[in-house]
Amino acid sequence: MLRRFIIIAAALTCLCSCAAGKTHSEKSIKEYETDYSSVKSEIIQFTGLMDKEFQDALNAEIEQAVESETIAFDSDTSDNADNVRMGNKCVLEITWDEKYNKNDFLSVVEEKYVYTGGAHGTLTRAPRNIDTAAAKQIQLADLFEDDAYVNTLNRMINELVTEKSSEYDDLWAKPEIGETHQTDFYINDDDELVIFFQPYELSYYARGFVEFPLPIDELSGYLKEEYRRLAAD
């Protein structure tokens, strides 16, 4: 496979403020083209975590995951090059967005777009929610004292759908979270817990990601004591 150019931009962007005691994040970008594909993949890396061993393991895990996604794409495009319509190239784009970085908690989201032929590509998001004080990645259930949060979040989501009916009138399925599957979420700078669903899960592709922002302060009674800090100003 002939690559026409390779660009590596290290430490391209510092995503967080330089205040002491905060986690810092930087992006590097790798770009290249072949005769039938175009790749632009970002890798996010962190500094400033108190637990350096956890920091190094997290950075290595993210770098390896992005590299694996790129390798898998290269393999798929070499097999599917003849299927790309109208001379369009296969495309892989990976970007990262920092959503929240305070109160010893970090939410970042990887967004991946893949096109290998057909009417359109696929777009997915993969969040990483990190308790920097405890040096661990967490899932939604880890935030809460017990399973009562499930009914509470579903109630709040249903109330939001009713309140903003014009925004959610194109949903073809009822939004609902459960205890038996992983729920995608992140925290944002408006101190909201954002539950989101991938394209096609609740609506048509062009609708994109369907998000439900829920105020964290309304959930403080359900949060574990150590995560009530997320509702702090």
ZATI-636037 format. One line per 4 residues: number of its first residue (from 1); their letters; for each residue y, x, z of N, C-alpha, C. Coordinates in pm, 1 decimal. Layout:
! ZATI-636037
NUM = a = Y/X/Z/Y/X/Z/Y/X/Z | ...;
END
This chain:
! ZATI-636037
1 = mlrr = -118.9/84.5/0.0/0.0/0.0/0.0/124.4/88.5/0.0 | 209.1/75.0/-99.0/328.9/155.2/-112.5/444.2/89.5/-39.4 | 501.1/157.5/57.2/618.4/108.8/127.0/742.8/168.9/64.8 | 834.9/84.5/23.0/952.4/132.6/-48.2/1055.0/196.7/44.7;
5 = fiii = 1067.6/145.1/165.9/1155.8/211.4/260.8/1116.1/173.4/402.1 | 1149.9/260.5/492.5/1126.4/236.3/633.9/1254.5/268.8/708.6 | 1298.0/176.0/792.0/1416.2/197.6/875.0/1376.9/172.5/1019.1 | 1400.4/267.5/1104.4/1378.1/248.1/1246.7/1510.4/267.5/1318.2;
9 = aaal = 1558.7/162.7/1383.2/1685.2/168.9/1455.4/1655.2/157.8/1603.4 | 1657.4/269.6/1672.9/1623.8/268.8/1814.7/1745.6/234.1/1897.0 | 1720.7/165.7/2009.2/1827.0/129.7/2102.6/1940.8/60.0/2030.8 | 1905.7/-35.3/1946.2/2005.9/-100.7/1863.1/2101.8/-184.5/1944.5;
13 = tclc = 2048.6/-262.6/2039.5/2132.8/-357.1/2110.5/2099.4/-356.4/2258.0 | 2200.2/-346.9/2341.3/2181.6/-366.0/2484.4/2213.2/-510.5/2514.1 | 2113.4/-585.2/2562.3/2124.9/-729.4/2572.8/2187.1/-777.2/2702.4 | 2188.6/-694.9/2805.9/2237.8/-743.8/2933.5/2354.5/-659.5/2981.0;
17 = scaa = 2424.1/-708.3/3081.3/2539.1/-636.9/3133.8/2494.0/-509.3/3201.3 | 2586.6/-422.4/3226.6/2553.5/-293.7/3285.2/2573.3/-293.8/3436.2 | 2571.8/-408.8/3496.4/2586.3/-417.4/3641.2/2468.6/-349.2/3708.9 | 2498.9/-281.0/3818.6/2394.8/-209.3/3892.1/2291.0/-308.0/3943.4;
21 = gkth = 2164.7/-264.6/3940.3/2058.3/-346.6/3994.6/2002.1/-448.2/3899.0 | 2054.9/-456.2/3778.7/2003.6/-551.6/3682.1/1910.2/-483.2/3584.4 | 1818.2/-560.5/3534.0/1729.8/-510.5/3430.3/1807.0/-498.2/3300.0 | 1787.1/-390.5/3230.8/1849.6/-369.0/3100.8/1743.6/-384.1/2992.0;
25 = seks = 1783.9/-434.9/2878.6/1690.2/-450.7/2767.5/1753.2/-400.8/2638.8 | 1672.2/-337.4/2558.6/1716.3/-282.8/2430.9/1618.5/-322.6/2321.3 | 1671.6/-335.3/2200.6/1588.2/-365.1/2085.2/1579.7/-244.4/1993.8 | 1463.5/-227.4/1934.3/1450.7/-138.4/1819.1/1399.2/-222.7/1703.2;
29 = ikey = 1435.4/-184.4/1582.7/1399.0/-261.6/1464.4/1324.7/-172.8/1365.2 | 1216.3/-226.0/1314.7/1139.5/-157.2/1210.8/1139.6/-244.9/1087.0 | 1183.2/-188.4/975.8/1189.0/-263.6/850.3/1120.0/-185.7/739.4 | 1048.1/-256.1/654.7/994.4/-193.4/534.5/956.6/-301.1/432.5;
33 = etdy = 944.1/-258.5/308.7/901.8/-346.7/200.2/788.2/-282.5/123.5 | 702.1/-366.6/70.4/600.4/-323.8/-24.4/623.5/-400.4/-153.9 | 534.0/-386.5/-247.8/547.9/-459.1/-373.5/536.5/-609.6/-354.2 | 475.4/-653.5/-242.4/451.6/-795.9/-224.6/487.7/-847.3/-85.5;
37 = ssvk = 551.9/-763.6/-3.5/585.7/-811.8/130.6/713.9/-747.2/182.1 | 774.3/-815.6/280.2/894.4/-766.5/347.2/876.0/-787.8/496.9 | 898.7/-683.2/574.9/876.8/-687.6/719.1/1003.1/-643.2/791.3 | 1042.8/-721.9/891.4/1149.4/-684.0/984.1/1103.9/-724.1/1123.3;
41 = seii = 1064.5/-627.7/1202.9/1009.8/-657.9/1334.6/1090.5/-587.3/1443.0 | 1131.9/-666.3/1541.6/1201.9/-613.2/1657.2/1102.9/-591.3/1771.2 | 1132.5/-491.2/1849.1/1059.5/-467.1/1972.9/1161.6/-459.2/2084.9 | 1139.6/-533.8/2191.9/1228.4/-529.6/2306.9/1164.4/-443.6/2415.9;
45 = qftg = 1246.5/-364.7/2481.9/1198.7/-277.6/2588.9/1295.2/-285.5/2707.2 | 1242.5/-264.4/2827.4/1319.8/-284.6/2948.8/1332.6/-156.2/3029.3 | 1447.6/-142.7/3094.2/1470.8/-36.5/3191.3/1536.7/-100.0/3314.3 | 1531.6/-28.8/3425.8/1599.7/-75.3/3545.5/1514.2/-154.0/3641.4;
49 = lmdk = 1387.5/-180.1/3606.4/1300.3/-248.3/3700.6/1266.0/-155.2/3816.4 | 1257.1/-210.7/3935.2/1227.4/-128.1/4052.7/1086.3/-71.7/4046.5 | 992.4/-149.2/3993.9/854.4/-104.7/3982.4/836.4/-38.5/3845.1 | 842.1/91.0/3841.4/837.4/164.1/3714.5/700.3/152.7/3647.7;
53 = efqd = 595.5/145.1/3728.8/462.1/132.4/3670.8/449.9/-1.6/3597.3 | 499.4/-107.7/3658.6/499.1/-238.5/3593.3/586.7/-236.2/3469.5 | 703.3/-174.7/3478.4/794.0/-165.6/3364.1/726.9/-96.7/3246.1 | 662.4/16.3/3272.1/596.3/89.9/3163.9/482.7/7.5/3103.3;
57 = alna = 407.0/-61.8/3187.1/296.0/-143.3/3137.1/348.0/-260.4/3054.4 | 456.7/-323.5/3099.7/517.1/-434.6/3025.8/567.9/-388.2/2890.9 | 639.5/-277.6/2888.3/691.6/-225.4/2762.4/579.7/-190.0/2665.4 | 474.6/-128.1/2717.6/361.5/-91.0/2632.8/291.2/-214.8/2578.5;
61 = eieq = 278.4/-318.3/2661.8/213.2/-442.1/2618.9/290.9/-509.3/2505.9 | 423.3/-514.5/2519.7/506.4/-576.8/2415.7/500.5/-495.9/2286.8 | 513.9/-365.8/2297.9/510.3/-280.4/2178.4/377.0/-293.2/2106.3 | 267.2/-293.3/2182.0/135.1/-305.7/2120.9/116.9/-442.0/2055.8;
65 = aves = 168.8/-547.9/2119.8/155.4/-682.5/2063.9/229.1/-695.3/1932.0 | 351.2/-644.1/1925.9/428.1/-651.1/1801.4/361.4/-567.7/1692.6 | 312.6/-451.8/1728.9/244.3/-367.3/1631.1/118.8/-435.8/1578.6 | 45.5/-501.9/1666.1/-74.9/-573.6/1624.4/-40.7/-687.8/1529.0;
69 = etia = 68.7/-759.4/1557.7/112.5/-867.4/1469.5/149.1/-813.4/1331.1 | 213.6/-697.9/1329.7/253.0/-636.8/1202.4/130.5/-591.6/1123.1 | 35.1/-529.1/1189.6/-87.1/-483.9/1123.1/-164.6/-602.2/1066.1 | -175.6/-710.2/1144.5/-246.3/-829.3/1097.2/-176.8/-888.8/976.1;
73 = fdsd = -44.4/-891.5/977.6/31.5/-942.5/862.8/6.7/-857.5/739.4 | 12.7/-726.1/754.3/-10.5/-637.4/640.0/-148.5/-661.2/579.7 | -247.1/-682.6/664.9/-382.8/-708.6/616.6/-388.9/-841.3/541.1 | -325.9/-944.2/597.0/-328.0/-1076.2/532.7/-254.8/-1074.8/399.0;
77 = tsdn = -142.2/-1007.1/392.6/-63.0/-1009.7/268.8/-131.9/-933.0/156.9 | -205.9/-828.7/192.6/-277.4/-756.2/87.4/-387.2/-842.9/26.7 | -441.2/-935.4/107.9/-544.6/-1027.3/59.0/-486.3/-1146.7/-14.7 | -362.7/-1186.4/22.2/-303.5/-1309.3/-30.2/-188.4/-1285.7/-126.5;
81 = adnv = -170.6/-1162.9/-171.5/-55.6/-1131.9/-256.0/-50.6/-1219.0/-380.7 | -165.7/-1252.3/-437.2/-168.0/-1331.2/-560.4/-133.5/-1477.2/-536.5 | -131.1/-1520.5/-412.0/-104.6/-1660.8/-382.3/43.9/-1691.3/-362.4 | 127.6/-1590.3/-357.7/269.7/-1613.7/-336.2/330.9/-1674.0/-462.3;
85 = rmgn = 397.1/-1787.1/-446.7/448.5/-1861.0/-560.7/579.6/-1802.3/-611.8 | 603.3/-1814.6/-740.3/730.5/-1784.2/-804.7/777.3/-1641.3/-778.1 | 684.3/-1553.1/-756.2/719.9/-1414.2/-734.6/781.2/-1383.8/-599.4 | 782.1/-1482.0/-506.6/835.9/-1456.4/-373.4/744.9/-1362.5/-295.9;
89 = kcvl = 806.8/-1279.8/-215.2/729.4/-1188.9/-133.0/684.6/-1257.1/-4.8 | 573.9/-1208.5/49.3/535.8/-1247.9/184.2/638.2/-1190.0/281.8 | 663.3/-1261.4/390.6/768.8/-1222.3/483.7/717.8/-1228.7/627.2 | 750.5/-1126.7/703.3/730.6/-1128.0/848.5/862.6/-1090.1/913.8;
93 = eitw = 911.2/-1176.5/1002.6/1031.2/-1146.9/1079.8/1002.2/-1176.0/1227.3 | 1023.1/-1077.0/1311.2/1004.6/-1091.6/1455.2/1135.6/-1057.2/1523.9 | 1187.6/-1149.3/1603.9/1310.0/-1124.7/1679.6/1287.7/-1162.0/1825.8 | 1374.2/-1110.6/1911.1/1368.7/-1138.6/2054.6/1504.7/-1188.4/2101.3;
97 = deky = 1501.6/-1285.3/2192.2/1624.5/-1340.9/2247.6/1614.3/-1342.0/2399.9 | 1711.4/-1279.9/2465.3/1714.9/-1283.0/2611.4/1784.7/-1410.8/2655.6 | 1716.2/-1492.0/2732.1/1767.6/-1621.9/2774.4/1827.3/-1618.6/2914.2 | 1773.1/-1534.9/3002.2/1812.5/-1537.0/3143.3/1785.9/-1400.0/3202.3;
101 = nknd = 1883.4/-1349.0/3276.7/1866.1/-1217.8/3338.8/1954.2/-1210.3/3464.0 | 1907.0/-1273.0/3570.6/1975.9/-1267.5/3698.9/1879.7/-1317.3/3806.9 | 1923.3/-1307.1/3931.9/1840.8/-1353.9/4043.4/1699.9/-1295.6/4040.4 | 1689.7/-1169.0/3997.6/1560.0/-1099.8/3992.2/1458.4/-1175.3/3907.1;
105 = flsv = 1506.8/-1229.5/3797.2/1418.8/-1304.3/3706.9/1467.3/-1284.0/3564.5 | 1371.7/-1274.3/3473.9/1402.9/-1246.7/3334.0/1322.7/-1339.9/3244.3 | 1391.6/-1407.3/3152.6/1325.0/-1487.8/3049.7/1365.2/-1434.7/2913.0 | 1265.3/-1396.8/2833.4/1289.0/-1354.9/2695.3/1192.4/-1431.2/2605.9;
109 = veek = 1233.8/-1452.4/2481.7/1151.7/-1528.8/2388.2/1137.6/-1451.9/2257.8 | 1012.9/-1432.9/2216.9/983.7/-1375.9/2085.4/975.5/-1489.9/1983.7 | 1047.9/-1475.4/1872.7/1038.3/-1573.3/1764.2/981.1/-1502.9/1641.0 | 879.3/-1564.4/1583.9/810.4/-1502.4/1470.1/806.6/-1598.6/1352.0;
113 = yvyt = 852.9/-1549.4/1237.4/844.7/-1625.1/1112.5/751.0/-1552.0/1017.8 | 654.3/-1625.3/963.3/557.3/-1567.8/869.5/550.4/-1655.2/745.3 | 566.9/-1591.7/629.5/548.1/-1662.3/501.5/446.8/-1584.7/418.4 | 339.1/-1651.8/381.0/237.0/-1588.2/296.7/204.0/-1675.9/176.2;
117 = ggah = 298.1/-1760.7/138.7/277.4/-1850.0/24.7/279.1/-1995.0/68.1 | 296.2/-2084.5/-29.4/299.9/-2227.2/1.5/440.9/-2280.2/7.1 | 454.7/-2402.3/58.3/584.5/-2468.5/59.5/682.4/-2401.1/155.0 | 633.2/-2354.6/267.3/719.2/-2287.2/363.5/633.6/-2202.2/455.4;
121 = gtlt = 700.0/-2120.5/535.2/628.4/-2035.4/628.4/600.2/-2106.9/759.2 | 557.2/-2029.1/857.3/534.2/-2082.3/991.0/628.2/-2011.6/1088.1 | 676.9/-2090.0/1184.8/771.6/-2038.7/1283.3/717.2/-2069.3/1421.4 | 707.7/-1967.9/1505.3/655.6/-1985.5/1640.9/741.8/-1907.4/1739.4;
125 = rapr = 738.4/-1951.5/1864.0/804.7/-1879.9/1972.8/703.9/-1852.2/2083.7 | 717.0/-1735.2/2143.6/630.9/-1696.7/2255.7/719.4/-1645.2/2368.5 | 730.2/-1721.1/2478.5/816.3/-1677.8/2589.0/746.5/-1580.1/2682.4 | 825.3/-1497.4/2746.4/778.1/-1413.9/2856.6/874.1/-1435.9/2972.9;
129 = nidt = 820.0/-1481.6/3083.8/898.4/-1506.5/3204.0/852.1/-1409.6/3311.1 | 946.5/-1331.5/3363.1/911.8/-1216.0/3444.2/985.6/-1221.1/3576.9 | 909.3/-1219.2/3684.3/963.9/-1204.4/3818.7/981.4/-1054.6/3841.5 | 1103.8/-1005.5/3827.9/1125.7/-861.6/3836.9/1115.0/-811.8/3981.0;
133 = aaak = 1138.3/-901.3/4079.1/1125.1/-861.1/4219.3/979.0/-840.6/4256.4 | 893.5/-930.4/4208.3/750.0/-921.1/4239.1/673.4/-841.1/4135.0 | 741.3/-799.5/4028.6/679.4/-719.3/3922.4/557.7/-788.9/3863.1 | 580.9/-911.2/3810.8/471.2/-982.3/3746.9/525.5/-1082.9/3646.6;
137 = qiql = 444.2/-1112.2/3545.1/474.0/-1218.6/3451.5/415.2/-1348.4/3507.1 | 486.6/-1459.6/3483.4/442.8/-1584.5/3544.0/429.9/-1694.4/3439.6 | 348.4/-1793.2/3473.7/334.9/-1916.4/3397.7/409.9/-2027.1/3472.0 | 421.6/-2142.6/3408.4/500.8/-2250.8/3466.0/452.0/-2290.3/3604.5;
141 = adlf = 322.6/-2304.1/3622.5/268.4/-2347.9/3750.6/301.9/-2251.5/3864.2 | 325.4/-2124.9/3830.9/355.0/-2026.0/3933.8/487.2/-2051.7/4004.8 | 575.5/-2129.4/3942.7/706.7/-2157.0/4001.7/699.5/-2258.3/4114.9 | 594.1/-2340.0/4117.2/594.2/-2459.1/4200.8/493.3/-2450.5/4315.0;
145 = edda = 524.7/-2529.1/4419.2/441.4/-2531.1/4538.4/303.4/-2591.0/4511.5 | 298.0/-2700.0/4435.3/171.3/-2767.5/4409.0/179.5/-2842.5/4277.0 | 74.6/-2917.0/4245.3/65.5/-2983.0/4115.1/157.7/-3103.4/4100.5 | 228.9/-3140.4/4205.4/319.9/-3254.3/4196.7/429.9/-3231.4/4093.1;
149 = yvnt = 455.4/-3104.8/4060.0/560.5/-3076.1/3963.0/530.3/-3137.6/3826.4 | 402.9/-3154.3/3792.0/366.7/-3204.5/3659.3/424.3/-3344.6/3637.9 | 399.9/-3434.1/3732.1/453.2/-3569.4/3720.0/605.4/-3570.1/3721.0 | 664.1/-3481.9/3801.6/810.0/-3475.8/3809.0/870.8/-3430.1/3677.0;
153 = lnrm = 815.4/-3325.8/3618.7/867.9/-3277.7/3490.5/848.7/-3381.4/3380.3 | 733.2/-3445.9/3378.3/711.0/-3549.8/3276.7/809.0/-3665.5/3293.4 | 836.9/-3701.7/3417.6/935.6/-3808.0/3441.3/1073.1/-3765.2/3392.3 | 1114.4/-3642.1/3423.4/1246.2/-3593.9/3382.4/1256.4/-3583.2/3230.6;
157 = inel = 1148.5/-3541.1/3166.6/1148.2/-3533.2/3020.2/1161.9/-3671.6/2959.4 | 1087.8/-3768.3/3011.3/1097.0/-3905.8/2959.7/1235.8/-3964.2/2980.9 | 1297.4/-3934.6/3094.4/1433.7/-3982.1/3119.5/1532.1/-3919.1/3021.8 | 1511.1/-3792.0/2989.8/1599.0/-3723.8/2894.6/1584.1/-3783.6/2754.9;
161 = vtek = 1460.4/-3815.4/2715.6/1436.9/-3877.1/2584.9/1507.5/-4012.1/2576.1 | 1503.2/-4087.8/2684.3/1570.0/-4218.3/2686.5/1721.9/-4202.7/2684.9 | 1771.5/-4109.1/2763.2/1916.1/-4087.9/2773.9/1975.0/-4038.4/2641.9 | 1902.0/-3950.5/2573.4/1951.1/-3893.8/2447.9/1860.3/-3938.6/2334.1;
165 = ssey = 1849.5/-4069.2/2318.6/1755.7/-4126.0/2221.8/1785.7/-4083.1/2079.0 | 1912.7/-4065.7/2044.8/1946.1/-4026.5/1907.6/1899.0/-3884.5/1876.6 | 1891.1/-3800.4/1979.4/1847.0/-3661.7/1959.6/1696.1/-3652.1/1945.0 | 1625.2/-3748.3/2005.8/1479.8/-3741.7/2007.6/1413.7/-3856.8/1932.7;
169 = ddlw = 1487.6/-3924.9/1848.4/1429.9/-4042.9/1782.8/1332.9/-4009.2/1670.3 | 1320.8/-3880.2/1637.4/1231.0/-3840.4/1529.2/1098.1/-3785.2/1581.0 | 1071.4/-3801.1/1709.5/945.1/-3751.7/1764.7/832.6/-3847.3/1728.6 | 720.3/-3791.7/1686.1/606.6/-3877.1/1650.5/499.5/-3879.1/1760.0;
173 = akpe = 523.7/-3805.0/1868.0/430.6/-3804.4/1980.9/510.2/-3798.6/2110.3 | 450.9/-3850.0/2215.8/516.4/-3849.6/2345.5/512.3/-3709.5/2404.4 | 627.4/-3653.1/2442.3/625.8/-3520.0/2505.1/565.5/-3528.2/2644.0 | 469.4/-3442.2/2668.9/402.9/-3446.9/2798.1/340.4/-3312.0/2827.3;
177 = iget = 354.4/-3266.7/2949.5/287.6/-3144.2/2991.8/170.6/-3182.2/3080.7 | 76.7/-3090.7/3095.1/-40.8/-3116.5/3177.8/-76.0/-2996.0/3261.9 | -181.5/-3007.0/3336.7/-224.6/-2899.7/3425.4/-326.3/-2807.7/3358.5 | -384.5/-2851.3/3249.2/-498.6/-2778.4/3193.2/-462.6/-2690.5/3074.1;
181 = hqtd = -336.8/-2689.8/3032.0/-300.2/-2602.5/2920.4/-166.5/-2535.6/2951.2 | -144.1/-2424.2/2886.4/-21.8/-2348.0/2908.3/96.8/-2419.9/2846.4 | 204.8/-2432.0/2922.4/326.7/-2495.2/2874.9/429.8/-2388.0/2842.9 | 492.3/-2396.8/2726.0/595.2/-2301.1/2687.4/725.9/-2336.0/2757.1;
185 = fyin = 788.0/-2236.5/2817.7/914.9/-2259.9/2886.1/993.2/-2130.8/2898.0 | 1122.2/-2145.2/2926.1/1206.0/-2033.7/2966.6/1318.3/-2087.5/3053.7 | 1386.2/-1998.6/3123.4/1505.3/-2032.0/3199.9/1625.9/-1989.7/3117.1 | 1733.2/-2070.1/3117.5/1852.5/-2029.3/3043.4/1969.6/-2003.6/3137.3;
189 = ddde = 2079.0/-1954.1/3081.1/2194.8/-1916.6/3162.0/2270.0/-2035.9/3218.3 | 2235.1/-2155.4/3175.0/2292.6/-2276.2/3234.3/2209.5/-2323.2/3353.9 | 2121.6/-2237.0/3400.7/2033.4/-2268.1/3514.2/1950.4/-2392.7/3485.7 | 1888.6/-2391.5/3368.5/1800.4/-2500.2/3328.2/1661.0/-2444.9/3301.0;
193 = lvif = 1562.1/-2522.3/3336.9/1424.5/-2495.5/3296.9/1403.9/-2565.0/3162.3 | 1380.5/-2487.8/3057.7/1368.5/-2544.0/2923.2/1221.0/-2548.3/2884.6 | 1166.8/-2669.3/2876.6/1032.1/-2690.3/2824.2/1043.9/-2708.2/2673.7 | 963.1/-2635.7/2596.3/975.1/-2651.9/2451.4/838.3/-2662.1/2385.4;
197 = fqpy = 840.5/-2724.5/2267.7/720.4/-2746.3/2188.3/740.3/-2683.6/2050.9 | 631.7/-2631.7/1995.0/637.3/-2564.1/1865.1/656.5/-2665.6/1751.8 | 706.7/-2619.2/1635.7/714.3/-2708.9/1519.4/579.0/-2773.1/1490.6 | 582.3/-2899.8/1455.1/464.8/-2982.9/1424.7/396.6/-3040.3/1549.4;
201 = elsy = 426.6/-2988.6/1668.5/361.3/-3044.2/1787.4/411.2/-3185.8/1816.9 | 542.5/-3206.4/1801.4/601.0/-3336.6/1831.1/674.8/-3399.4/1713.9 | 703.7/-3319.5/1611.3/783.0/-3371.9/1500.9/758.3/-3286.5/1377.1 | 826.4/-3319.9/1268.7/805.6/-3252.9/1140.6/859.5/-3109.4/1143.6;
205 = yarg = 816.6/-3028.7/1047.5/845.9/-2885.1/1049.2/995.3/-2855.9/1052.3 | 1072.2/-2925.5/966.4/1215.3/-2897.0/956.7/1288.9/-2927.2/1086.9 | 1230.5/-3009.4/1171.2/1290.8/-3040.1/1301.7/1294.1/-2916.7/1389.5 | 1202.2/-2825.1/1365.2/1198.1/-2701.8/1442.2/1141.8/-2722.6/1581.6;
209 = fvef = 1190.4/-2642.8/1673.1/1142.6/-2648.0/1810.8/1207.7/-2765.9/1883.7 | 1127.3/-2838.3/1956.6/1178.6/-2950.5/2035.1/1190.4/-2903.4/2179.7 | 1312.3/-2906.6/2231.9/1338.8/-2852.1/2364.6/1386.7/-2961.1/2460.8 | 1349.9/-2942.2/2586.9/1390.2/-3034.0/2693.0/1447.9/-2952.1/2808.3;
213 = plpi = 1581.1/-2939.7/2813.6/1644.6/-2864.0/2922.4/1656.7/-2948.9/3048.7 | 1601.6/-2898.2/3159.4/1598.0/-2971.9/3285.4/1669.6/-2890.1/3392.6 | 1768.1/-2948.2/3460.7/1843.0/-2873.8/3563.7/1751.6/-2824.3/3676.1 | 1759.7/-2696.1/3703.5/1672.6/-2639.4/3805.7/1707.5/-2691.8/3944.7;
217 = dels = 1836.2/-2719.5/3969.5/1871.9/-2765.2/4102.9/1807.6/-2899.4/4136.7 | 1771.2/-2977.2/4034.7/1701.8/-3103.1/4059.8/1553.3/-3081.9/4089.1 | 1508.2/-2958.4/4072.2/1367.8/-2925.6/4096.0/1347.5/-2839.4/4219.9 | 1456.9/-2807.0/4288.3/1448.8/-2709.5/4397.1/1349.9/-2751.3/4505.6;
221 = gylk = 1335.6/-2881.7/4529.5/1242.6/-2927.9/4631.1/1096.8/-2906.0/4596.0 | 1068.5/-2879.8/4468.2/931.7/-2857.8/4422.2/900.2/-2709.5/4403.0 | 1005.2/-2627.6/4396.3/986.2/-2484.7/4371.1/931.4/-2414.0/4493.8 | 854.5/-2309.5/4469.7/817.7/-2219.9/4578.5/944.8/-2158.1/4636.0;
225 = eeyr = 940.3/-2125.4/4761.5/1059.9/-2075.3/4829.2/1120.4/-1955.4/4756.6 | 1035.4/-1866.0/4707.4/1086.6/-1745.2/4642.9/1153.6/-1772.8/4508.8 | 1130.6/-1892.6/4451.0/1192.6/-1922.6/4322.4/1308.1/-2021.4/4332.3 | 1343.1/-2058.6/4454.2/1462.8/-2141.1/4470.8/1589.0/-2062.8/4438.8;
229 = rlaa = 1573.1/-1931.0/4432.9/1686.9/-1846.4/4393.7/1731.1/-1874.4/4250.7 | 1643.4/-1932.7/4168.4/1677.9/-1959.5/4029.8/1787.2/-2066.1/4018.6 | 1802.0/-2147.3/4121.1/1905.2/-2250.3/4120.9/2036.2/-2198.5/4177.6 | 2039.3/-2071.4/4221.9/2159.4/-2015.6/4280.2/2262.9/-1986.4/4172.5;
233 = d = 2388.7/-1994.0/4209.6/2498.0/-1965.0/4115.0/2499.6/-1816.0/4082.3;
END
